[in-house]
Amino acid sequence: MNPRCPSGVKNDINLAREKVMSIVLNPIRHEASVVLEEIRLKDEKRRREIMDKPGCSPSDRPAADPTYFETYKRYQSSASRLMVNCGMN
């Protein structure tokens, strides 16, 4: 019976940590995906309504709504905090 070498054990531990973190982060990633898609669709609808108005030109495009980026940053921050709290910096 060959005992595993320390580097193999370390590798197994790292792989297990990555798998656990993936499982822990999946709900946050899924929620972020759903929320960001809703924001994107709402933004797209708003732009289309503005662009479809008679006399509107591409130069009249509305400014980007910072909500999407702010929401993305909030979810990224949550995931980062979770990773730090779990020692997966």
Phi and psi restraints in degrees (range 20) as a CNS / XPLOR table:
assign (resid 1 and name C) (resid 2 and name N)
       (resid 2 and name CA) (resid 2 and name C) 1.0 -92.6 20.0 2
assign (resid 2 and name N) (resid 2 and name CA)
       (resid 2 and name C) (resid 3 and name N) 1.0 119.7 20.0 2
assign (resid 2 and name C) (resid 3 and name N)
       (resid 3 and name CA) (resid 3 and name C) 1.0 -70.2 20.0 2
assign (resid 3 and name N) (resid 3 and name CA)
       (resid 3 and name C) (resid 4 and name N) 1.0 147.8 20.0 2
assign (resid 3 and name C) (resid 4 and name N)
       (resid 4 and name CA) (resid 4 and name C) 1.0 -70.1 20.0 2
assign (resid 4 and name N) (resid 4 and name CA)
       (resid 4 and name C) (resid 5 and name N) 1.0 143.1 20.0 2
assign (resid 4 and name C) (resid 5 and name N)
       (resid 5 and name CA) (resid 5 and name C) 1.0 -73.4 20.0 2
assign (resid 5 and name N) (resid 5 and name CA)
       (resid 5 and name C) (resid 6 and name N) 1.0 153.4 20.0 2
assign (resid 5 and name C) (resid 6 and name N)
       (resid 6 and name CA) (resid 6 and name C) 1.0 -55.2 20.0 2
assign (resid 6 and name N) (resid 6 and name CA)
       (resid 6 and name C) (resid 7 and name N) 1.0 -36.7 20.0 2
assign (resid 6 and name C) (resid 7 and name N)
       (resid 7 and name CA) (resid 7 and name C) 1.0 -67.8 20.0 2
assign (resid 7 and name N) (resid 7 and name CA)
       (resid 7 and name C) (resid 8 and name N) 1.0 -32.7 20.0 2
assign (resid 7 and name C) (resid 8 and name N)
       (resid 8 and name CA) (resid 8 and name C) 1.0 -67.4 20.0 2
assign (resid 8 and name N) (resid 8 and name CA)
       (resid 8 and name C) (resid 9 and name N) 1.0 -40.3 20.0 2
assign (resid 8 and name C) (resid 9 and name N)
       (resid 9 and name CA) (resid 9 and name C) 1.0 -64.7 20.0 2
assign (resid 9 and name N) (resid 9 and name CA)
       (resid 9 and name C) (resid 10 and name N) 1.0 -44.6 20.0 2
assign (resid 9 and name C) (resid 10 and name N)
       (resid 10 and name CA) (resid 10 and name C) 1.0 -59.9 20.0 2
assign (resid 10 and name N) (resid 10 and name CA)
       (resid 10 and name C) (resid 11 and name N) 1.0 -42.2 20.0 2
assign (resid 10 and name C) (resid 11 and name N)
       (resid 11 and name CA) (resid 11 and name C) 1.0 -62.6 20.0 2
assign (resid 11 and name N) (resid 11 and name CA)
       (resid 11 and name C) (resid 12 and name N) 1.0 -43.2 20.0 2
assign (resid 11 and name C) (resid 12 and name N)
       (resid 12 and name CA) (resid 12 and name C) 1.0 -61.2 20.0 2
assign (resid 12 and name N) (resid 12 and name CA)
       (resid 12 and name C) (resid 13 and name N) 1.0 -41.6 20.0 2
assign (resid 12 and name C) (resid 13 and name N)
       (resid 13 and name CA) (resid 13 and name C) 1.0 -63.7 20.0 2
assign (resid 13 and name N) (resid 13 and name CA)
       (resid 13 and name C) (resid 14 and name N) 1.0 -44.5 20.0 2
assign (resid 13 and name C) (resid 14 and name N)
       (resid 14 and name CA) (resid 14 and name C) 1.0 -62.2 20.0 2
assign (resid 14 and name N) (resid 14 and name CA)
       (resid 14 and name C) (resid 15 and name N) 1.0 -41.9 20.0 2
assign (resid 14 and name C) (resid 15 and name N)
       (resid 15 and name CA) (resid 15 and name C) 1.0 -63.7 20.0 2
assign (resid 15 and name N) (resid 15 and name CA)
       (resid 15 and name C) (resid 16 and name N) 1.0 -40.8 20.0 2
assign (resid 15 and name C) (resid 16 and name N)
       (resid 16 and name CA) (resid 16 and name C) 1.0 -64.3 20.0 2
assign (resid 16 and name N) (resid 16 and name CA)
       (resid 16 and name C) (resid 17 and name N) 1.0 -41.8 20.0 2
assign (resid 16 and name C) (resid 17 and name N)
       (resid 17 and name CA) (resid 17 and name C) 1.0 -61.2 20.0 2
assign (resid 17 and name N) (resid 17 and name CA)
       (resid 17 and name C) (resid 18 and name N) 1.0 -44.6 20.0 2
assign (resid 17 and name C) (resid 18 and name N)
       (resid 18 and name CA) (resid 18 and name C) 1.0 -61.5 20.0 2
assign (resid 18 and name N) (resid 18 and name CA)
       (resid 18 and name C) (resid 19 and name N) 1.0 -40.3 20.0 2
assign (resid 18 and name C) (resid 19 and name N)
       (resid 19 and name CA) (resid 19 and name C) 1.0 -66.1 20.0 2
assign (resid 19 and name N) (resid 19 and name CA)
       (resid 19 and name C) (resid 20 and name N) 1.0 -44.2 20.0 2
assign (resid 19 and name C) (resid 20 and name N)
       (resid 20 and name CA) (resid 20 and name C) 1.0 -62.2 20.0 2
assign (resid 20 and name N) (resid 20 and name CA)
       (resid 20 and name C) (resid 21 and name N) 1.0 -44.6 20.0 2
assign (resid 20 and name C) (resid 21 and name N)
       (resid 21 and name CA) (resid 21 and name C) 1.0 -62.8 20.0 2
assign (resid 21 and name N) (resid 21 and name CA)
       (resid 21 and name C) (resid 22 and name N) 1.0 -37.8 20.0 2
assign (resid 21 and name C) (resid 22 and name N)
       (resid 22 and name CA) (resid 22 and name C) 1.0 -61.8 20.0 2
assign (resid 22 and name N) (resid 22 and name CA)
       (resid 22 and name C) (resid 23 and name N) 1.0 -43.4 20.0 2
assign (resid 22 and name C) (resid 23 and name N)
       (resid 23 and name CA) (resid 23 and name C) 1.0 -64.3 20.0 2
assign (resid 23 and name N) (resid 23 and name CA)
       (resid 23 and name C) (resid 24 and name N) 1.0 -41.8 20.0 2
assign (resid 23 and name C) (resid 24 and name N)
       (resid 24 and name CA) (resid 24 and name C) 1.0 -68.2 20.0 2
assign (resid 24 and name N) (resid 24 and name CA)
       (resid 24 and name C) (resid 25 and name N) 1.0 -39.1 20.0 2
assign (resid 24 and name C) (resid 25 and name N)
       (resid 25 and name CA) (resid 25 and name C) 1.0 -81.6 20.0 2
assign (resid 25 and name N) (resid 25 and name CA)
       (resid 25 and name C) (resid 26 and name N) 1.0 -18.8 20.0 2
assign (resid 25 and name C) (resid 26 and name N)
       (resid 26 and name CA) (resid 26 and name C) 1.0 -54.4 20.0 2
assign (resid 26 and name N) (resid 26 and name CA)
       (resid 26 and name C) (resid 27 and name N) 1.0 -45.5 20.0 2
assign (resid 26 and name C) (resid 27 and name N)
       (resid 27 and name CA) (resid 27 and name C) 1.0 -61.1 20.0 2
assign (resid 27 and name N) (resid 27 and name CA)
       (resid 27 and name C) (resid 28 and name N) 1.0 -39.2 20.0 2
assign (resid 27 and name C) (resid 28 and name N)
       (resid 28 and name CA) (resid 28 and name C) 1.0 -65.9 20.0 2
assign (resid 28 and name N) (resid 28 and name CA)
       (resid 28 and name C) (resid 29 and name N) 1.0 -44.7 20.0 2
assign (resid 28 and name C) (resid 29 and name N)
       (resid 29 and name CA) (resid 29 and name C) 1.0 -62.9 20.0 2
assign (resid 29 and name N) (resid 29 and name CA)
       (resid 29 and name C) (resid 30 and name N) 1.0 -40.7 20.0 2
assign (resid 29 and name C) (resid 30 and name N)
       (resid 30 and name CA) (resid 30 and name C) 1.0 -65.6 20.0 2
assign (resid 30 and name N) (resid 30 and name CA)
       (resid 30 and name C) (resid 31 and name N) 1.0 -47.6 20.0 2
assign (resid 30 and name C) (resid 31 and name N)
       (resid 31 and name CA) (resid 31 and name C) 1.0 -59.8 20.0 2
assign (resid 31 and name N) (resid 31 and name CA)
       (resid 31 and name C) (resid 32 and name N) 1.0 -43.9 20.0 2
assign (resid 31 and name C) (resid 32 and name N)
       (resid 32 and name CA) (resid 32 and name C) 1.0 -60.0 20.0 2
assign (resid 32 and name N) (resid 32 and name CA)
       (resid 32 and name C) (resid 33 and name N) 1.0 -43.6 20.0 2
assign (resid 32 and name C) (resid 33 and name N)
       (resid 33 and name CA) (resid 33 and name C) 1.0 -60.1 20.0 2
assign (resid 33 and name N) (resid 33 and name CA)
       (resid 33 and name C) (resid 34 and name N) 1.0 -44.9 20.0 2
assign (resid 33 and name C) (resid 34 and name N)
       (resid 34 and name CA) (resid 34 and name C) 1.0 -65.8 20.0 2
assign (resid 34 and name N) (resid 34 and name CA)
       (resid 34 and name C) (resid 35 and name N) 1.0 -48.5 20.0 2
assign (resid 34 and name C) (resid 35 and name N)
       (resid 35 and name CA) (resid 35 and name C) 1.0 -63.8 20.0 2
assign (resid 35 and name N) (resid 35 and name CA)
       (resid 35 and name C) (resid 36 and name N) 1.0 -44.7 20.0 2
assign (resid 35 and name C) (resid 36 and name N)
       (resid 36 and name CA) (resid 36 and name C) 1.0 -66.6 20.0 2
assign (resid 36 and name N) (resid 36 and name CA)
       (resid 36 and name C) (resid 37 and name N) 1.0 -35.3 20.0 2
assign (resid 36 and name C) (resid 37 and name N)
       (resid 37 and name CA) (resid 37 and name C) 1.0 -65.6 20.0 2
assign (resid 37 and name N) (resid 37 and name CA)
       (resid 37 and name C) (resid 38 and name N) 1.0 -40.2 20.0 2
assign (resid 37 and name C) (resid 38 and name N)
       (resid 38 and name CA) (resid 38 and name C) 1.0 -61.2 20.0 2
assign (resid 38 and name N) (resid 38 and name CA)
       (resid 38 and name C) (resid 39 and name N) 1.0 -43.4 20.0 2
assign (resid 38 and name C) (resid 39 and name N)
       (resid 39 and name CA) (resid 39 and name C) 1.0 -64.0 20.0 2
assign (resid 39 and name N) (resid 39 and name CA)
       (resid 39 and name C) (resid 40 and name N) 1.0 -43.8 20.0 2
assign (resid 39 and name C) (resid 40 and name N)
       (resid 40 and name CA) (resid 40 and name C) 1.0 -61.4 20.0 2
assign (resid 40 and name N) (resid 40 and name CA)
       (resid 40 and name C) (resid 41 and name N) 1.0 -44.0 20.0 2
assign (resid 40 and name C) (resid 41 and name N)
       (resid 41 and name CA) (resid 41 and name C) 1.0 -65.6 20.0 2
assign (resid 41 and name N) (resid 41 and name CA)
       (resid 41 and name C) (resid 42 and name N) 1.0 -40.8 20.0 2
assign (resid 41 and name C) (resid 42 and name N)
       (resid 42 and name CA) (resid 42 and name C) 1.0 -63.9 20.0 2
assign (resid 42 and name N) (resid 42 and name CA)
       (resid 42 and name C) (resid 43 and name N) 1.0 -42.3 20.0 2
assign (resid 42 and name C) (resid 43 and name N)
       (resid 43 and name CA) (resid 43 and name C) 1.0 -62.5 20.0 2
assign (resid 43 and name N) (resid 43 and name CA)
       (resid 43 and name C) (resid 44 and name N) 1.0 -44.7 20.0 2
assign (resid 43 and name C) (resid 44 and name N)
       (resid 44 and name CA) (resid 44 and name C) 1.0 -61.3 20.0 2
assign (resid 44 and name N) (resid 44 and name CA)
       (resid 44 and name C) (resid 45 and name N) 1.0 -42.9 20.0 2
assign (resid 44 and name C) (resid 45 and name N)
       (resid 45 and name CA) (resid 45 and name C) 1.0 -62.5 20.0 2
assign (resid 45 and name N) (resid 45 and name CA)
       (resid 45 and name C) (resid 46 and name N) 1.0 -43.5 20.0 2
assign (resid 45 and name C) (resid 46 and name N)
       (resid 46 and name CA) (resid 46 and name C) 1.0 -61.9 20.0 2
assign (resid 46 and name N) (resid 46 and name CA)
       (resid 46 and name C) (resid 47 and name N) 1.0 -44.5 20.0 2
assign (resid 46 and name C) (resid 47 and name N)
       (resid 47 and name CA) (resid 47 and name C) 1.0 -63.3 20.0 2
assign (resid 47 and name N) (resid 47 and name CA)
       (resid 47 and name C) (resid 48 and name N) 1.0 -41.9 20.0 2
assign (resid 47 and name C) (resid 48 and name N)
       (resid 48 and name CA) (resid 48 and name C) 1.0 -62.3 20.0 2
assign (resid 48 and name N) (resid 48 and name CA)
       (resid 48 and name C) (resid 49 and name N) 1.0 -42.4 20.0 2
assign (resid 48 and name C) (resid 49 and name N)
       (resid 49 and name CA) (resid 49 and name C) 1.0 -61.1 20.0 2
assign (resid 49 and name N) (resid 49 and name CA)
       (resid 49 and name C) (resid 50 and name N) 1.0 -41.0 20.0 2
assign (resid 49 and name C) (resid 50 and name N)
       (resid 50 and name CA) (resid 50 and name C) 1.0 -69.4 20.0 2
assign (resid 50 and name N) (resid 50 and name CA)
       (resid 50 and name C) (resid 51 and name N) 1.0 -45.7 20.0 2
assign (resid 50 and name C) (resid 51 and name N)
       (resid 51 and name CA) (resid 51 and name C) 1.0 -69.9 20.0 2
assign (resid 51 and name N) (resid 51 and name CA)
       (resid 51 and name C) (resid 52 and name N) 1.0 -24.5 20.0 2
assign (resid 51 and name C) (resid 52 and name N)
       (resid 52 and name CA) (resid 52 and name C) 1.0 -83.0 20.0 2
assign (resid 52 and name N) (resid 52 and name CA)
       (resid 52 and name C) (resid 53 and name N) 1.0 -5.9 20.0 2
assign (resid 52 and name C) (resid 53 and name N)
       (resid 53 and name CA) (resid 53 and name C) 1.0 -69.0 20.0 2
assign (resid 53 and name N) (resid 53 and name CA)
       (resid 53 and name C) (resid 54 and name N) 1.0 139.7 20.0 2
assign (resid 53 and name C) (resid 54 and name N)
       (resid 54 and name CA) (resid 54 and name C) 1.0 -58.1 20.0 2
assign (resid 54 and name N) (resid 54 and name CA)
       (resid 54 and name C) (resid 55 and name N) 1.0 136.9 20.0 2
assign (resid 54 and name C) (resid 55 and name N)
       (resid 55 and name CA) (resid 55 and name C) 1.0 86.1 20.0 2
assign (resid 55 and name N) (resid 55 and name CA)
       (resid 55 and name C) (resid 56 and name N) 1.0 -1.1 20.0 2
assign (resid 55 and name C) (resid 56 and name N)
       (resid 56 and name CA) (resid 56 and name C) 1.0 -82.3 20.0 2
assign (resid 56 and name N) (resid 56 and name CA)
       (resid 56 and name C) (resid 57 and name N) 1.0 136.3 20.0 2
assign (resid 56 and name C) (resid 57 and name N)
       (resid 57 and name CA) (resid 57 and name C) 1.0 -117.1 20.0 2
assign (resid 57 and name N) (resid 57 and name CA)
       (resid 57 and name C) (resid 58 and name N) 1.0 165.2 20.0 2
assign (resid 57 and name C) (resid 58 and name N)
       (resid 58 and name CA) (resid 58 and name C) 1.0 -56.7 20.0 2
assign (resid 58 and name N) (resid 58 and name CA)
       (resid 58 and name C) (resid 59 and name N) 1.0 -26.0 20.0 2
assign (resid 58 and name C) (resid 59 and name N)
       (resid 59 and name CA) (resid 59 and name C) 1.0 -73.9 20.0 2
assign (resid 59 and name N) (resid 59 and name CA)
       (resid 59 and name C) (resid 60 and name N) 1.0 -12.0 20.0 2
assign (resid 59 and name C) (resid 60 and name N)
       (resid 60 and name CA) (resid 60 and name C) 1.0 -88.7 20.0 2
assign (resid 60 and name N) (resid 60 and name CA)
       (resid 60 and name C) (resid 61 and name N) 1.0 9.1 20.0 2
assign (resid 60 and name C) (resid 61 and name N)
       (resid 61 and name CA) (resid 61 and name C) 1.0 -53.5 20.0 2
assign (resid 61 and name N) (resid 61 and name CA)
       (resid 61 and name C) (resid 62 and name N) 1.0 134.4 20.0 2
assign (resid 61 and name C) (resid 62 and name N)
       (resid 62 and name CA) (resid 62 and name C) 1.0 -68.3 20.0 2
assign (resid 62 and name N) (resid 62 and name CA)
       (resid 62 and name C) (resid 63 and name N) 1.0 154.4 20.0 2
assign (resid 62 and name C) (resid 63 and name N)
       (resid 63 and name CA) (resid 63 and name C) 1.0 -65.5 20.0 2
assign (resid 63 and name N) (resid 63 and name CA)
       (resid 63 and name C) (resid 64 and name N) 1.0 151.6 20.0 2
assign (resid 63 and name C) (resid 64 and name N)
       (resid 64 and name CA) (resid 64 and name C) 1.0 -66.4 20.0 2
assign (resid 64 and name N) (resid 64 and name CA)
       (resid 64 and name C) (resid 65 and name N) 1.0 139.4 20.0 2
assign (resid 64 and name C) (resid 65 and name N)
       (resid 65 and name CA) (resid 65 and name C) 1.0 -83.1 20.0 2
assign (resid 65 and name N) (resid 65 and name CA)
       (resid 65 and name C) (resid 66 and name N) 1.0 124.2 20.0 2
assign (resid 65 and name C) (resid 66 and name N)
       (resid 66 and name CA) (resid 66 and name C) 1.0 -71.5 20.0 2
assign (resid 66 and name N) (resid 66 and name CA)
       (resid 66 and name C) (resid 67 and name N) 1.0 -5.0 20.0 2
assign (resid 66 and name C) (resid 67 and name N)
       (resid 67 and name CA) (resid 67 and name C) 1.0 -57.0 20.0 2
assign (resid 67 and name N) (resid 67 and name CA)
       (resid 67 and name C) (resid 68 and name N) 1.0 -43.1 20.0 2
assign (resid 67 and name C) (resid 68 and name N)
       (resid 68 and name CA) (resid 68 and name C) 1.0 -60.1 20.0 2
assign (resid 68 and name N) (resid 68 and name CA)
       (resid 68 and name C) (resid 69 and name N) 1.0 -51.3 20.0 2
assign (resid 68 and name C) (resid 69 and name N)
       (resid 69 and name CA) (resid 69 and name C) 1.0 -65.1 20.0 2
assign (resid 69 and name N) (resid 69 and name CA)
       (resid 69 and name C) (resid 70 and name N) 1.0 -40.8 20.0 2
assign (resid 69 and name C) (resid 70 and name N)
       (resid 70 and name CA) (resid 70 and name C) 1.0 -62.6 20.0 2
assign (resid 70 and name N) (resid 70 and name CA)
       (resid 70 and name C) (resid 71 and name N) 1.0 -41.6 20.0 2
assign (resid 70 and name C) (resid 71 and name N)
       (resid 71 and name CA) (resid 71 and name C) 1.0 -66.2 20.0 2
assign (resid 71 and name N) (resid 71 and name CA)
       (resid 71 and name C) (resid 72 and name N) 1.0 -43.2 20.0 2
assign (resid 71 and name C) (resid 72 and name N)
       (resid 72 and name CA) (resid 72 and name C) 1.0 -58.4 20.0 2
assign (resid 72 and name N) (resid 72 and name CA)
       (resid 72 and name C) (resid 73 and name N) 1.0 -47.0 20.0 2
assign (resid 72 and name C) (resid 73 and name N)
       (resid 73 and name CA) (resid 73 and name C) 1.0 -61.4 20.0 2
assign (resid 73 and name N) (resid 73 and name CA)
       (resid 73 and name C) (resid 74 and name N) 1.0 -38.4 20.0 2
assign (resid 73 and name C) (resid 74 and name N)
       (resid 74 and name CA) (resid 74 and name C) 1.0 -62.7 20.0 2
assign (resid 74 and name N) (resid 74 and name CA)
       (resid 74 and name C) (resid 75 and name N) 1.0 -44.7 20.0 2
assign (resid 74 and name C) (resid 75 and name N)
       (resid 75 and name CA) (resid 75 and name C) 1.0 -67.8 20.0 2
assign (resid 75 and name N) (resid 75 and name CA)
       (resid 75 and name C) (resid 76 and name N) 1.0 -39.4 20.0 2
assign (resid 75 and name C) (resid 76 and name N)
       (resid 76 and name CA) (resid 76 and name C) 1.0 -62.7 20.0 2
assign (resid 76 and name N) (resid 76 and name CA)
       (resid 76 and name C) (resid 77 and name N) 1.0 -39.9 20.0 2
assign (resid 76 and name C) (resid 77 and name N)
       (resid 77 and name CA) (resid 77 and name C) 1.0 -64.7 20.0 2
assign (resid 77 and name N) (resid 77 and name CA)
       (resid 77 and name C) (resid 78 and name N) 1.0 -41.6 20.0 2
assign (resid 77 and name C) (resid 78 and name N)
       (resid 78 and name CA) (resid 78 and name C) 1.0 -61.5 20.0 2
assign (resid 78 and name N) (resid 78 and name CA)
       (resid 78 and name C) (resid 79 and name N) 1.0 -44.9 20.0 2
assign (resid 78 and name C) (resid 79 and name N)
       (resid 79 and name CA) (resid 79 and name C) 1.0 -64.7 20.0 2
assign (resid 79 and name N) (resid 79 and name CA)
       (resid 79 and name C) (resid 80 and name N) 1.0 -41.5 20.0 2
assign (resid 79 and name C) (resid 80 and name N)
       (resid 80 and name CA) (resid 80 and name C) 1.0 -64.6 20.0 2
assign (resid 80 and name N) (resid 80 and name CA)
       (resid 80 and name C) (resid 81 and name N) 1.0 -43.2 20.0 2
assign (resid 80 and name C) (resid 81 and name N)
       (resid 81 and name CA) (resid 81 and name C) 1.0 -61.2 20.0 2
assign (resid 81 and name N) (resid 81 and name CA)
       (resid 81 and name C) (resid 82 and name N) 1.0 -42.0 20.0 2
assign (resid 81 and name C) (resid 82 and name N)
       (resid 82 and name CA) (resid 82 and name C) 1.0 -62.3 20.0 2
assign (resid 82 and name N) (resid 82 and name CA)
       (resid 82 and name C) (resid 83 and name N) 1.0 -43.1 20.0 2
assign (resid 82 and name C) (resid 83 and name N)
       (resid 83 and name CA) (resid 83 and name C) 1.0 -64.0 20.0 2
assign (resid 83 and name N) (resid 83 and name CA)
       (resid 83 and name C) (resid 84 and name N) 1.0 -40.8 20.0 2
assign (resid 83 and name C) (resid 84 and name N)
       (resid 84 and name CA) (resid 84 and name C) 1.0 -66.0 20.0 2
assign (resid 84 and name N) (resid 84 and name CA)
       (resid 84 and name C) (resid 85 and name N) 1.0 -43.3 20.0 2
assign (resid 84 and name C) (resid 85 and name N)
       (resid 85 and name CA) (resid 85 and name C) 1.0 -63.1 20.0 2
assign (resid 85 and name N) (resid 85 and name CA)
       (resid 85 and name C) (resid 86 and name N) 1.0 -28.2 20.0 2
assign (resid 85 and name C) (resid 86 and name N)
       (resid 86 and name CA) (resid 86 and name C) 1.0 -92.9 20.0 2
assign (resid 86 and name N) (resid 86 and name CA)
       (resid 86 and name C) (resid 87 and name N) 1.0 3.4 20.0 2
assign (resid 86 and name C) (resid 87 and name N)
       (resid 87 and name CA) (resid 87 and name C) 1.0 76.0 20.0 2
assign (resid 87 and name N) (resid 87 and name CA)
       (resid 87 and name C) (resid 88 and name N) 1.0 21.5 20.0 2
assign (resid 87 and name C) (resid 88 and name N)
       (resid 88 and name CA) (resid 88 and name C) 1.0 -106.9 20.0 2
assign (resid 88 and name N) (resid 88 and name CA)
       (resid 88 and name C) (resid 89 and name N) 1.0 47.8 20.0 2
